[in-house]
């Protein structure tokens, strides 16, 4: 039996049958689950547990989900715990765009959809925490030309960054998932998978989707529209038209 610590989920919903089914599914999916049928009961649970995520229904009797959310939030409105809002009131999604919760999922939802969303939030939180613990920022560079990678690596070291180098698109995904770099620097024309395709996959991988990507494409000219080619890939934060090491490091520093 594994001694690995399970992620603790606090499920808060007044529908008992839903609590039973979701608890059973999430326990089977290797989560440690605590349940509460009201905001008041959830507050009592928080006296003895520290959840990694609260899955919170909004429409409940008593203080309701919003009242509970206010009770667990600091003076600036930020909840003290990660919160995934679960509600049948789909129109509430826009309302929660202005509130600092980690996610929203409408009811009814499939159990596997809920589990996927929970893992996405937890992975993102863990990646952020791991970055904060590092004293030196880490870069991941994808470049198959040894001379170019040496120049960029030298510039990164001089700027106080740790840097790891890979030579193909698939290696970027493997290393990024394992190492959680602060920034990914990627060349567009790479063996096996181009840089923009890599960035598109980064954007949909829950554990690394928040990592910004700096891409350089030497096939572009000044006249070409960068936005038309790369504007739809949300994790690409900067596109450069050359592999100039100083320009690349300038783009990296601008992301801080």
C-alpha positions in Angstrom: 0.0 0.0 0.0 1.3 3.5 -0.9 2.1 5.9 1.9 1.7 8.9 -0.5 -0.5 11.6 1.0 -3.9 11.9 -0.6 -5.3 15.2 -1.6 -8.1 16.1 0.8 -11.4 17.4 -0.7 -14.2 19.0 1.3 -17.5 18.5 -0.5 -20.2 21.0 0.5 -23.7 20.3 -0.9 -27.2 20.0 0.6 -28.2 17.2 -1.7 -27.4 14.0 0.2 -27.7 11.6 -2.7 -25.2 13.8 -4.6 -22.8 13.8 -1.7 -22.9 10.1 -1.4 -22.3 9.4 -5.1 -19.6 12.1 -5.5 -17.8 10.9 -2.3 -17.8 7.3 -3.4 -16.4 8.2 -6.8 -13.7 10.5 -5.5 -12.6 8.1 -2.8 -12.4 5.4 -5.4 -10.3 7.9 -7.5 -7.8 8.1 -4.5 -8.9 11.3 -2.9 -9.4 11.8 0.9 -13.0 13.1 1.1 -14.9 14.9 3.8 -18.5 16.0 3.3 -20.8 18.7 4.6 -24.5 19.3 3.9 -24.5 23.1 4.7 -22.1 26.0 5.0 -22.5 25.9 8.8 -21.5 22.2 8.8 -18.5 22.9 6.5 -17.3 25.6 8.9 -17.3 23.1 11.7 -15.3 20.6 9.5 -12.7 23.3 8.9 -12.0 23.4 12.6 -10.4 20.0 12.4 -9.3 19.6 8.7 -7.3 21.6 6.2 -8.6 20.8 2.7 -6.5 21.0 -0.4 -9.7 22.0 -2.3 -13.3 22.8 -1.3 -16.0 21.8 -3.8 -18.8 24.2 -3.0 -22.5 24.3 -3.9 -24.0 27.7 -4.0 -27.7 27.2 -3.6 -28.1 25.8 -0.1 -30.3 26.7 2.9 -29.0 28.7 5.8 -25.9 30.8 5.1 -25.7 29.2 1.6 -22.6 28.9 -0.5 -22.0 32.7 -0.8 -22.3 33.2 3.0 -19.8 30.3 3.5 -17.5 31.8 1.0 -17.5 35.2 2.8 -16.8 33.5 6.1 -13.7 31.7 4.8 -12.4 34.8 2.9 -9.9 37.4 4.2 -10.7 41.1 4.3 -9.6 41.5 0.6 -12.1 38.9 -0.5 -9.6 36.1 -1.2 -10.7 32.7 0.1 -8.2 31.0 2.6 -8.6 27.7 0.7 -8.8 26.8 -3.0 -12.5 26.7 -4.0 -14.3 25.0 -7.0 -17.8 26.3 -7.3 -20.4 23.6 -8.1 -23.9 24.9 -9.0 -26.9 24.3 -11.2 -27.2 28.1 -11.7 -25.1 28.3 -14.8 -25.6 32.0 -15.0 -23.5 32.3 -11.9 -20.4 31.6 -13.9 -20.0 35.2 -15.0 -20.6 36.4 -11.4 -17.7 34.3 -10.2 -15.4 35.8 -12.8 -15.1 38.7 -10.4 -14.6 36.5 -7.3 -11.3 34.8 -6.5 -12.3 31.1 -6.8 -10.2 28.5 -8.6 -12.8 27.2 -10.9 -16.5 26.7 -11.8 -18.4 23.7 -12.9 -22.1 23.5 -13.6 -24.6 20.9 -12.2 -25.3 18.3 -13.3 -21.8 17.2 -14.2 -20.2 13.8 -14.8 -18.1 12.4 -11.9 -15.1 12.0 -14.2 -15.5 15.6 -15.4 -15.5 16.8 -11.7 -12.4 14.7 -10.9 -10.6 16.1 -14.0 -11.4 19.6 -12.9 -10.2 18.9 -9.3 -6.9 17.4 -10.5 -6.4 20.4 -12.9 -6.8 22.9 -10.0 -4.6 20.9 -7.6 -1.9 20.5 -10.3 -1.9 24.2 -11.0 -1.7 25.0 -7.3 1.2 22.6 -6.7 3.1 24.0 -9.7 2.8 27.5 -8.4 3.9 26.4 -4.9 6.9 24.6 -6.3 8.0 27.7 -8.2 7.7 29.9 -5.1 10.0 27.5 -3.2 12.8 27.9 -5.8 15.4 30.6 -5.0 16.5 30.7 -8.6 14.2 30.8 -11.6 14.3 28.0 -14.0 14.1 28.2 -17.8 13.5 25.4 -20.3 15.0 26.0 -23.7 14.1 24.0 -26.9 16.8 24.5 -29.5 18.5 21.9 -31.7 21.4 24.1 -32.8 24.2 23.6 -30.3 25.9 27.0 -31.0 22.6 28.9 -30.5 21.7 27.0 -27.4 25.2 27.8 -26.0 24.7 31.5 -26.6 21.3 31.6 -24.9 22.5 29.4 -22.0 25.4 31.8 -21.4 23.1 34.8 -21.4 20.6 33.0 -19.1 23.4 32.1 -16.6 24.7 35.7 -16.7 21.2 36.9 -15.8 21.0 34.6 -12.8 18.7 31.8 -14.3 19.1 28.1 -14.2 18.5 26.7 -17.7 17.9 23.2 -19.1 18.1 22.5 -22.8 16.2 20.0 -25.0 16.4 19.5 -28.7 12.9 18.4 -29.8 9.3 19.3 -29.3 8.2 16.2 -27.4 11.1 16.6 -25.0 9.7 20.1 -24.0 6.5 18.5 -22.8 8.3 15.7 -20.9 10.7 18.1 -19.2 8.1 20.8 -18.5 5.8 18.3 -16.8 8.6 17.0 -14.7 10.5 20.2 -13.9 7.8 22.9 -13.9 10.1 25.7 -15.3 9.2 29.3 -14.8 9.4 30.1 -18.5 9.6 27.9 -21.6 11.8 29.3 -24.5 11.1 27.5 -27.7 12.2 27.7 -31.3 9.5 27.3 -33.9 11.2 24.9 -36.3 12.1 21.9 -34.1 12.4 18.1 -34.8 9.3 16.0 -34.5 7.0 18.8 -33.2 7.2 22.6 -33.9 7.3 25.1 -31.2 3.8 26.5 -31.8 2.4 23.0 -31.6 4.3 22.4 -28.4 2.9 25.7 -27.0 -0.6 24.6 -28.0 -0.2 21.4 -26.0 1.3 23.2 -23.0 -1.8 25.4 -22.9 -4.1 22.4 -22.4 -2.0 20.3 -20.0 -3.3 21.2 -16.5 0.0 20.9 -14.6 1.9 23.3 -17.0 -0.8 25.4 -18.6 0.2 28.5 -16.6 3.8 28.5 -17.7 4.5 31.3 -20.2 6.2 30.6 -23.5 8.6 32.8 -25.4 8.8 31.6 -29.0 11.3 32.7 -31.6 10.7 32.1 -35.3 13.4 33.0 -37.8 11.2 32.2 -40.7 9.1 35.4 -40.1 9.9 38.7 -41.6 9.1 42.1 -40.1 6.1 42.4 -42.4 4.4 39.2 -41.4 1.6 39.4 -38.9 2.7 37.5 -35.8 -0.8 37.7 -34.3 -2.3 35.9 -37.2 0.1 33.0 -36.8 0.4 32.8 -33.0 -2.3 34.9 -31.5 -4.6 32.1 -30.7 -2.1 30.2 -28.5 -2.7 31.8 -25.1 0.4 30.6 -23.4 2.7 32.3 -26.0 3.5 35.6 -24.3 6.1 36.8 -26.7 7.2 36.0 -30.3 10.6 37.1 -31.5 11.9 37.2 -35.1 15.4 36.0 -34.3 17.4 33.8 -31.9 19.3 36.7 -30.5 20.2 35.8 -26.9 19.9 39.2 -25.4 16.5 39.8 -27.0 15.3 36.4 -25.7 16.5 37.2 -22.2 14.9 40.6 -22.4 11.6 38.9 -23.2 12.0 36.5 -20.3 12.7 39.3 -17.8 9.7 41.2 -19.0 7.5 38.3 -17.8 8.6 38.7 -14.2 
